[in-house]
């Protein structure tokens, strides 16, 4: 009956031009119960054509020339489907089969495009459409579950550092050149604009970039590709922000070839889920597209977000036991309001121009030019020769006073005093006391030389002033319907001026631009000055002045990414290559009193990159596949890894090298309307990783040589820059994601991730001290050399577990989807085998060697003893229940959606999402005494899961 109806529809709906057409492409839309889906919009992307499905779900496109095409199917209440197909010169009719649309269940409506190939296309059809279920424009079942059910709990698939991925908007990489991070605040809140990226997961090759080991996420914001009309959305939540309000309008392509899309959004909270965290962000987007012809269009995009958000602190278990998981040490009361010292605010908009040119029937060229600019400010308290104002400073906690063996009466009394502060939540002590900071500044003696009072305490901003140019091209050429050549070229010019400036003097008149840890600081001497240049003789800095450090980062990066895709028999093959080059430099604008290399432009640091990726898909049949992904490539170090102590020195990290990645995985994939499954085994080896940390260390016991060659200790207690260089890691495991439709309305899903993420070598640790500009040491030949760092030796990390994510995760879920467009679902999630990253310096020989007897360990040091006190910090396992529900209505032309989700409905607050081992006592004696005290002062600091959270969403389309 369906075939008879399709023939009637075919001859009654086709225009006369059909009889002279090159190729007609058609398909049928059905829902999960097999019923026709009518009035769905089907957009042939890049061709300016669209169609509507009729009463039997039939749609078609006529007069298609040979080439590669992409279709997007949309209808309210249903998931959006994006898929691709090829048209060959010998096809008159091409049947795409039955496309199944599933009910839109939640925000994760990027489901797999399921096509049932009817085998009726003139050229046999199976080869062209058999792998549509594996398209990169969709998330597979494992990644979809991991993103939406495990993501809120800081689960990181395969344990891989996100800096190895590629996140792109309109052909432009959004990773920062200094640290490799992607700042999603740049376009935060514009969900409806940046939704539906095309994804190449993990280390699989992509058509748009070479990428790394955590995938390529590519999004084009073309004004004509958004649903025509308006959309108003309001969200209520108890997470980082409380409210979100957004409005989007899209005109569609008009008869004059113009399309306009705009969006505005605001997110705000007087206080988020963490105590003392405010949030306020305004976001906007405007896109203008001009269609010059069927083969040529241009778009102008502007996107940006102005934001201010407060941060929350990690804490030791002692503090959490007193105040709970919502405690935040960064805020205090001021004039009846909560004031947070750590506020990040910024505005770094992007302007992008993109050209789309279909050169001929076989080739097309996309070109993008982008410019991003603006500043980001990160505030924090600073002080000059005054007590640490943090309420969690170790002397403000009972554990410190409990550790005195023979306490004085005053010390014994402090145990009760500090315990009362915390048990009674005396917020004049358990939070920042802003009144005390202002009073301390008022009590500083008036300085006649500088005409005011010096600030003992003041607020500073660490500022990034970025200017980033990007140019990229994406060229494709179809040799045939089964083979395609791809070429991506990109160039980035990154310039970032980074400095500290005075934000608020807290009632004082000036702050000194001098090092409070310097052994001698006088106004008439350069010793202790952060800037000794003659053009900056005034060390008294007012609000808005630069203080502490100032430098410019520059980086130019070129990438060439050729790729080739072809099909032969039952195999689909995708090979992608990389050739790249980066040149990096640092120009210091301050002359630090200790570091000669701090001022001026240093030598360029250049790195070449190369790599290859491959994917081979074996089609067992149209629904069962074997997929192999392999990659071997090098990646340039980021600027912060290249320069050892970048704020005050131009010295480069010893032996800095490219990171080298060797990654392999093998998957079995099932993709049917009933079952979606991926089972994967993977192995990822990473070499030459560099990580930089900066912290205050108390018991470092560093030494240097005098001119006569005698060892002499340097100042104990200073800010330290620690570099872990040449770390090798191995990440291996299995992944299983499955989704089964038990009935047309009931779906079960599950996920399994079991991994082992370890260090595989003993990398080297280097230290630089803010109190020591130069270390004099013996080199391998016995000669005295001077360096701005000291080699602490190898850190015994081999076989230690990596930190940062659970290494085991499991999920089970059920979801009911009513044909009347309401749904309810629930998932159970379990996490285990999570660790903190080990502190490298406590695993070095210097840690347990007595500095008074070189080469001889401290008393009582044995392998068993070191293993006892340096046992890896394993975090407790935990499980959570999540629920979600929603309902949508189509009222004439209007669409209304209400959805809600609750994560951690049982309010489990015992799950640690991350943290770090404190590196304060960097010698065995002090560390062991603290460890064995029963009241560890410098215990690890954690971030905890914040308990139950909810998200309610109301959407109105018109």
N, C-alpha and C positions, 0 to 999 in steps of 0.2 A: 504493500500500500504506500509506504514511504517513497519508494522509487517512482511509483506512478505520479504521486503528488509532486515529486521533484521535477519530473519531466514537464508537467503542466506549468509549474512555476518557472522552469527554465525558458520555455517558449513564450510565455505571456509577459515576463518581466524584462527580457533582454531587449535593448534597443536595436534598431536596424543595423547599427554599426557592428553588431556581433558577427554578422555573416561575413564581414571582411576583417575580423579581428585577428591579431597575432595569436594570443592565448587568452582563454577565459579560465579564471581560477575561482573555485567555489567550495563551500563547506556547509555543514549543518551544526547548529548550536543546540546542545541539550543540557538539562540540569542533571543532578546526581541520580534522579529517579528515571532518567531517560526521556523526560518530557521536553518538547521543543521550547527553546528560549526565544521569545520574540522581542522585537524592538531594541535589541542590543546594538550598540554603535561599534562598527568595525572600521578602524582607521588604517589605511595603507600608508605607513610612515615614509616621509620623504617624497611622496608622489602627489600630495595635496588632494587625495581622493578619500572618500569615506562611503560607507554603505550601512544600511539597516537590515537586520534580520527580519524576515517575514513571519507569518503565523506558524509556519512549520520549522522555523529556525534557520531558514536558508538565506545565504548571502552570496554575492559574487562580485568579482572585478573583471572587467573586459579590457581588451586592447592592451594587454601587458606585453611589453617587449622582453626578450630574454635578459635575465639578470637575477640579482639577489634582492629579496624583498623582506620587509618586516611588517607584521600586523599587530595591532593592539585592539583587543576586544574589551569593551567596558559596558557595564549596566549596573544601575543602583541595585544593592543587595547581593551582588555577585563579585567574586574575585576578579581583578583585572588580569587578563592573559596577554602576554607578549611572546610572540614566536616568529621564526624565520622560515623562509622557503626559497627555492630557486626555480626559475622558469627557464626551460631550454628551448632552443629554436625548433625542435621537432614536435613540440607539444601544442595541440590545438585546445585541449581541455585538460585542466589539472584539478583533480579532486583531492582536497585536503582532509577528506573524511569527516568524522564526527568530532567536534570539539566540545568537551565536557566542561561546563562552568559550575563551580561550587559556590555555595553561599558564603558571603563575606562574613567571617566569624569574628575577626578581631583586626588589630593593626597589622597582622602579618599576612596581608592578602597579596603575597607574591608567589602563589602556589605554582606547581609545575603545570605546564601546558600539556594536557593529555590529548593526543590525537589518535583516533582509531583509523588507521589507513585502510581504505576500502580496496586498494589495489586496482582502481579503475582509471588512474591517470595513464595517458597514452604511452608514456615511456616506461611503464612498469611501476613507477611511484614509490616502491618500497625504499629504494636507495635515497630518495630525496627527503622522505619524511620520517624514516625509522628512528632517528635520534632526536626528534623534536623534544621528547621528554627530558633530554639532558641539556637543554639550552642554558647558556650562561646568563641569560636575562632573568633567570629565576633562581631563588635559593632552593637547594635540595632539602630533603626532609630533615636530615641531621642538623644542618646549619639553621634551618628555620626554628626547630625546637630549641636548639642551643641559644639562639639570639633572644627569643621571647620568654622562655621559661627559666633559663639558667643565667642569662646575661645580668639580671638585677642582682645576682649574688657574686658578681665579679669572677665568673667562670671564663677562662681563656682557653679556647680549643687548642689542643696539642701543646699548650704551655708556651707558645711562641710569642716573643716580644712584638707588639703591634707596630713597632718602628720599621719592621721589615715588610710592611704592606704598602699599598698604593691606593690612596683615596683621591678621586679626580672629579672635578666639576668642569664640564665643557672642555675637556681635553687637557686640563691643567692640574698638576699634582698639588695637593694642599698640605703636604708634609713640610714642616719648618726645617730649614737648612741647618739651624744651630743644634737642634736636639732630635729631629726626626718625628716629633709628635704632630698630630693633627689637632688643631684647635677648633673643635666643632662650635665654639661660641661665635665664630665668624658668621655662621648662618643659622645659629640656634633659633628654634621656634618656628622655622619655615618648613614644617614637616610636609605640607602638601606640595611644596615646590621641589624639595630634594628627595622625595619618595621614589620608589621603584628604580633603584640603580641596577645596572647590568653588572653581574658579579661573576668573577672567576675565583673560585674558592681556593684557599690555601696556596700551594705553589703551582696550581694549574695555569697553563698559558692563557693569555687574554688577547683579544683583537686590538685593544686600545693602549696597552703598555706592557712592558716586560714584567713589572711587579716584583714581589719578593716572596716570602713564605706565608704571609697571612692574607693573601688575596688581592685582587684588584676590584675596586668599587668605582664604577664609572657612571656619572649622571650628566645628561644633557638637559638644560633648562630652556627648551625651545618654546616660545610663547604660543605657537599654534598647536602644540601637542597636549595642552591641558584641556580638560573638559570645559566646554563652553558654558558660561553662566557664572553664578556666584556661589560661594560657600562660606558660611558663617559657623565657627566652631568655638565652643566654650568647654574648658576642662577644669576639673576640680581635683586636687590631689594633696597629699601630705608629704611629698618628697622634698626635693630641693626648693621648689616653689610651690605655691598654693593654688594660684589661678593662672589660666592661660586663655587668652581671647584672640582670635584671628579672623581675618576676612580675606578671601581671595576672589578676584574677578578675572575672567578670561573671555575675550571677545570672539575667539575663533578666527579663522582666516576669512576676511571679507572679500568682496568681489574685486576690490582694487589691489589685492595682494598684501594687505596689512593685517597683522595679528598683534594683540596687546594682552599681556597678562601682568597683573600686579597683586601684591599681597603685603599686608601689614599684620604684625602680631605683637602681643605683649605678654610677658610672664612676670609674675611678681609674688612676693611673700614678705610680710613683715617679719616673720620668723618661719624657717623651714623645719624639717623634722629634727634637725640638730639644734640644740640650744644656742641662741645668739647668732643665728645665720639668717641674714636678710638677703633678698634677691629682687632685682629689678632689671628687666631687659626689654628693649624695644628692637624689633627686627623689621626689615623691609626688603622687598624685591620688586623690580620692574623689568619686564622683558618686552622688547619690541622686535618684531620679525617682519622683514620685507621679502616678498616673493617676486623676483624679477621675471622668472620664467619657470616652466616645469622642471628645469634642470639647475636653477640657481636661486638660492635664498641667502639672506644674511640676518643675523640676530645681534642685538645689543642687549646685554644683561648687566644689571647693577644689583648687587646683593650686599647686605651688611647688617650688623647687629650691634647696638650700643648697650653695654651691660655693666652691671655692678653686682657682684655676689660675694658673700662672706664665706670664709673657710672654717673648717672644724679641725680639731687637733687629734692626734693620736695620744694615747695615755697608757701608763703601766697598769697591770692588773690591780695593783693596790688602789689606784684612783678609781677604776671602774667599780671595785667592790664598795667603795664609799658612796659614789655618786651615780652609778648606772651608765648605760651605754649612750645616753644622749648628752652626757657631760661634754663640755667644750671649754678649754682653758683660754681661748683667744678673746673672750669678751668680758666686759665688766659694766657696772652701772655708772652713768654720767648724767646728772640732771634728770634722773628718772627714766632714762632711756638706756637700752642695751647698746653698747658700742663695741664693735669687733675690731681688733688691731689688724687682722689679715683680711683685706678686701681686695679682690681683683676686679679691675674695671678697664674698659677699653672700647675702642671703635676702630676696626680695621677693614673697611669696605673693599670690595672688588668691583672693577669695571672690566667687562669682557666683550670683545667683538669676535664673532664667529661667522665664517663663510662656508656654505655648503654648495659644492659644485659637482653636478653629475656630468662628468666630461663626455662620456658616451655611454652606450648601453652596457659596457663592460667595466667601466672605471669611474671612480668618484674620489673627490678630494675635499677633506674638511680641514680648515685652517683656523686657529684660535690665537688671539692676542689678548693678554690679560695684564692688568696692573692692580696691585694691592698695596695699600698704604695705611698709615695710621699708627697709633700708640696703644700700648697695653701697660697698665700700672698695677704693681703688686705691692701692697703696703705691709709694713711690719714695724714693731717697736725696736728702737735702738737706744743705746745708753752709753754714756762716757764716764768711766770710773765710778760706777754706781752698782748697786745690787741688782741682780736679775729680777725683773718685775713679774715673771711668770708665776702663777699660783702653784704650778706643778714643778717648780724648781726644787731640786732634791732636798734642800734644807727646809722646805716648807711642808715636808711629809714626815709622818711618824717614823717611817722605816729608817731614816737617816739617824735620828736620835736614839733609836733602839739599838743601833749597832755599836755604841760605845761600851767597851768592856768594863771600865771603871768610870762611869759617868759622874761628873760633878753634880752638885745639887741643881745648878741651872740647867745642865744638859738633861738630867732626869725629869725636871719640870717641863721641859720642852716636849717630851713625849706626850704628856697629857694635854698640853696647850694645843699642839698641832692636831692631835686626834680629835679634840673638841671642835676645832675648826671644821674638819671634814665630816664628822658624824652629825653635827648640828647644821651643816651647810651655812657656815658663816661667810656670806658672799663678799665681805670686805677682805677675806683672805682666800677663799676658794675661787674667786674670779679676779680679774685685773682690777686693781683699785686705782681708778683714774684720778680720784681726788688726791691720793697720796703722791702720784706722779706730778701733778700740778704744784702741790705744796713743796715737793722736793726742788722743783725748778725755782720757785719763789724764794726759797731759802739759800740758793746759791749766792755767794758774795758778788756784789756789783763789780764789773770789770771796767775800769776807766779806759784802758787801752782800746777796747772794742765798743765801749759805750753801751753796755747792757749786761744782762745776766746770761751766763752760759747755760745751755740746756744739759741737765743731767740725764733727762729722758726726752726723747723726741720720736716722731713718727716719720719714717722714710718710705719712699716709693722706689722699687726696682722697675726701671722703665725699659721697654723695647720699642724703638721707633723704626718700623720696618718700611722698606720700599722694595717691592718684588715685581719684576717683569718676567712674563712667561710668553713664549711663542711655541706653538706646536702644530704639527700637521699629521693627518691620518689619511693615508692613501690606500685604496683597495683596487685590485684588478682581478676580474674573473676570467681565467683562461677558458673555463668551461663551467658547466653546471656542477661539477664535482671537484673543482680546484680553484683556489683563490690565493693571490699574493697580497700581503699586507705590509705596509711600511709606516712606522711611526717615528717622527723626528721631534725632538723637543730641546728647548734651550731655556735656562732659567738664570736670571741675574738677581742675586739676593744681596741686599745691603741692609744691615741692621745696626743702628747705633744703640748701645746698651749702657745704661748708667744708673746711678742712684741719685735721687734728689730729695731735698727736705720737703716733707709734706706738711707737718704741723709741729711747731716748737713747743706746744703744750704750755703756753704762758711765758716761755723764756724769750730772749731776744736773738740768740744765735746758737748755732752748734759748731763745734770745732771739727774741722776737716783733718783730724789727726787720729792716729792709732792708739786706742786706750791701752793696748798691751805692750806698746813700745817701752823700753827700759828707761828712756830719757826723752821727755817732750818739753821743749821750751819754745816760746814764740819766735825767738831769734835764730833758731837752729832748724835745719832741714830734717833732722832726725825725728821720726814719728809722723812726718807729714805724708798724707796720701797723695799730694801733688806738690812737687818741689819746683815746678816750672816758674820762671820769672814772671810770666804773664798771669800767675795766680798766686800772688803773694799774700792775699787776704785769706787767712784760714778760718775766719768767722763767716759762716754760711747762714743765709736767711732762707725763709720759705721760698721754694721754687729754684734754689741754687743747687748745682751739682755737688755731690759729696761722696767720698769713698772711692769711687772708680768711674771710669768712662773710657769706652773703646768702641771701635767699629769693626763688625764682622763683614767680610765680603766673600761671596762664593759664586762662581759661575759653573754651570753644569750643562753638559751636552750629552744627549742620549740618541742612539740610533737603534731602532728595534724592527728588524725585518722578520716576517713570519710567512709561513706557507701552510695552507690547509688543503687536504685532498682526501678523496674517498676512493677506495678500490676494493671491489668485492664486499666482504663483510667488515672491512676495516675503515675507520675514519682516523686520519693522522693530522696532528697539529704540531708544527715545529716553530719555535720562536727563539730569536737570538738577541743578544745585547752587546753593544759596543758603547762605552761611555767614558767621559773624562770630566774631572772636577778640578778646579783650581781654587784654593782657599787662602785667605789672609786675615790677619788681625792687625789693626792700627790702634795703638794706645794713645789716648788723649790726655792721660794723667801720667806723670812721672812719679811712681811710687818710691818712697825713700829707701826701700830695701832691694828693689828689683830693677836692674839696669834695662832689661828687655821690656819693661812695662810701657815705655813711650815710643811712639813712632810706628811705622809700618814694617812688619817683619817680612821675611822671605816667603814667597808663595809656597804652599804645600800642595803638591799635585798628585792625583791618583787616577789610574786607569782602571776601568771596569770591563768585564767581559762575562758572558754567560750563555747558556742554552737551556731551553725548556722544551719538553716534549709531552704530548698526550696521544695515546693510542687507545681507541675505543673499538672493541670487538663486539659486533652485533650478533649475539646468539640467536636472537629473533627480534621482532619489533618491540619487545617489552623487557627483554633481559640482556644485560650488557656486562662486559668486563672492561674496566677503565684503568689504565696505568698512567700516572703522572710522574715525571722525573725532572729534576732541575739541578744544575750545577752552575753557580755564578759567584761573582765577587761584588761587594757593595762598599762604596767609599765610606770612611768614617765621617761622622757628623762633626761640625765645628767644635762643639763642646767636648768631644772626645779627642780632637786633634791637639787642642791647647790645654796644657796641664792645669794651670790655675788662672783661668782666662780673665778674671776680673783685675788681677794685679800683675800679670806676667804674660810675655809672649813666648815662653818656652813651650816646645811641643812635647807630647807624651813620648817617652823613650820607646823606640821600636814600633811606633804606630803603623798598622797595616790595614789593608782592606779586610773586611769580614768576608769569609768564604763559606758558602752554604752548599751542602750536598743533601738533597731531599728526594725521597721516593715514597710513593704510595700505590697500592693496588686495591681496587674496589669492585665489588659485585653489586650491580644496581638492578632493581626491579622497578618498572614504572608502568602501572596499569591504573584504570579507573578505580580498582578495588584496593590494590596494594601498592604502596610506595616504600622502597627500602634501599638503604645503602649500607653495606658492610665494608669497612676499610681497615687495612693494616698500613702503618706508616712508620718511616724512619727518617729523622731529620738530624743531620750533623752540622754544627756550626763551629767555626774556628776563628780565632783572633778577635774575639769581642773585647771591647774596652768599656769600662764603666767608671764614672767619676762621682765621688761623694765628698761632701764638705760638712764638717761637724767640729764641736769643741771636744778636745781630748785632755784628760787630766793627768794620766800616768804614762805618757809616751816614752819618757826616758831617752830622748834623742841626744846624740853626741856629734861633735865636729872635731876636726883636728886643728891644733894651733900651727903657726908657721914652723915651729920646730918639730911638728909631727906628733905631739902629745894629744891624747883624747881629752876633751873637756865637755861637760854637759851643757846643753842649751836650755833655754827657759822652759820650765815644765808648766803646762797649762796654756794652751793657745788654740786658735782655730787652725784646723788641719784640712788640707786637701789630700784625699786618698784616691789613688788611681789603681784599679785592678786591670792589668794589661795582659792580653794574650789568652783570655779564657776560652776554653773549648767546652761545648755542651752537646749532649745527645738527648733528643726527644723522640721516644718511640712508644707505640701503643696501638690500640684498636678502637674503632668507632663503629657504632651501630645506631642507625636511625630508622624507625619504621612507623608507618601509618597504615591502618587497615580499616576499611569501611565495613563494619560488622553488619550494618543494615544501611539502606539509603540515607538514614538520618542519624545513625550512631557511629562515631569514629573513635577508634582506639589508637593511641600513639605511644611510642616508647623510645628511649635513648639510653645508650650505654657508651661510656668513655672511660677506658682504663689505660693509663699511661705510666711511663717511668721517665722522669725528666731529671737528668743528673749532669754534674760536671765530670769531664773525662780527663782532665789534666790538673796540674798545679800551677796556676798562673802567678805572675809576679806582682807584688804590691810596692807602690812608690808613695812616699809622703813628701809634701811640702808644708812648711809651717809659716804662718803669718808672722811669727816672732823671729824667724831665721831666713834671711834673704839668700844666704849661700851656705851650703854644706861643703866642708873640705874633707875629702875621703881618699883612700887609696884605691887606685884602679887595679886591674888584673896584673899589671906589671910592677906594682909596688910604688907607682908615682902618685904624688898628691895632685888631685884634680878638684876643681871647684864647680859645683852644680847648684841649681836652685831647688834640688830635691834630693832625697836619700832613698836608696834601694833597701826596702825592708825584707827582701828575700821572697822565696816562694811561699804561697799560701797553700796549705795541704787541703785542697778542696775536692780532690778526685773521689768520685763515688758519692759525694754529698748531693742531696736532693736540691733542686732549684726551688725557689720560692715564688710566690705571686699568684698561684692558682691551685685549686684542688686537682690532684692527679687521678682522682676517681670521681665519676658523676653518673647518676642514674635518674631516669625520669619515666614515669608512667602517667598516662592521661586518658581521659574520656571526654568526648564532646558530643552533645546532642544538638542537631540542627533541624529545627522545625521547618516544614515547607511553607509555613506562614511567617517566615523571616524573623524568628527569634531563636536564640541559642543559649546554651549553658554548658560550661565545661569546667573541669578540675584536673589538676596535675599534682603528683607527688614527686618531690625532688630530693635526692640524697647526694651529699658531698663528703669525700673522705681523702685521706692521704695528702693533706695540705701542710706545707712547711714554710718557715721563714727562711729567707736567704741567709746563709752563714756569714758572719762578719769576717772578712778576709784577714785582717791584721791579727786577730786573736788566733789564727791558724798558722802563723809564721814562726820561724825559729826565734826571732827577736822577742816574741811574746814570752817565751819561757826561759830565755837566756839571761843570766844575772849580769847586768852591765858593769858591776864591780869586779867580776871575774870573767872576762871575755871568753866565749866558747863553752862556758860551764853553765849548766842549767841551775835554776833555783833548787833549793832543797825540796825533797819530796816529789819532784817532778818525775813521773814515769809515763809510759805510753798509756797504761790503764788510768792513771790520774787525769791525763789530758783528755782521754776519751770520755771520762766521767763528767768533767765540767764543761766540755765542749760538745756534748751530745746535741745533735740537730734539734731545733725547736719545732716539734710536731704539734700542729694545731688540732683541736678536737673536731670530730666529724659532726654532721648535723643533717636533719631533714626538714623539709618545708612542704606545706600544702598551699597551692594557689587556686583561686577560682575566678571565673569570668563569666559574664552574661551580657545579653543585649537584645535589642529589638529595633527593627527598622520598618518604616512605613513609606509607601509611595502614594502620595495624595495628589492626583492629577500630575502636574509638572513638578511638584515639590517632593523632596526626599528628606526624611527625618531619620536620624540614627541616634539611639541612646545605647551606650555600652559602659560597662563597669568591670573592673578587675580588682581583686584583693590578693596581694602577695603576702606569704607568711601568715596565713589566717590564724594560726595557733600562737602567733606572737613569740616565736623562738628568738631569744636574744643572746644565745650562747655561741653563735657562729662568728668566728673571726675572719674577716674578709682580707686582711693584709696586715703588714707591720714590718718591724725591723729589729734586729738585735742592736742594742745601744753599744757604742764603742767609746766608752769613757775611760775605763781602767784598762790600759793597753799593756799590762804586765801581769804575769801569773799571780804574784803574791796578792796584789790588790784585788784582782778579779776573783781569785779563789776565796778570799776572805768574804767578799761581798756575796758570792754564790752560796757559800755555806752558812751564811748568817741566819737564814730563815726569814730575813726581811730584806731581800735584795733591793738595794737602792737603785742600781742601774740595770733593772730588769728590762726585758724587751718591751717595746711599745707597740700597741695594737690599734687597729680600727675594727670595730664590731659592726655586725649587721644591726640595722636600726629598728628591727621589730616589724610589726604589721604596717603595711602601707597600702594605699588604695589609689585608684585613678578612675574618675568618672568623666565620660566624654559625651557631649551633646553636639550633634552636627546637623546643619540645615542647609540643603542645596536648593537653589532656585534660579 
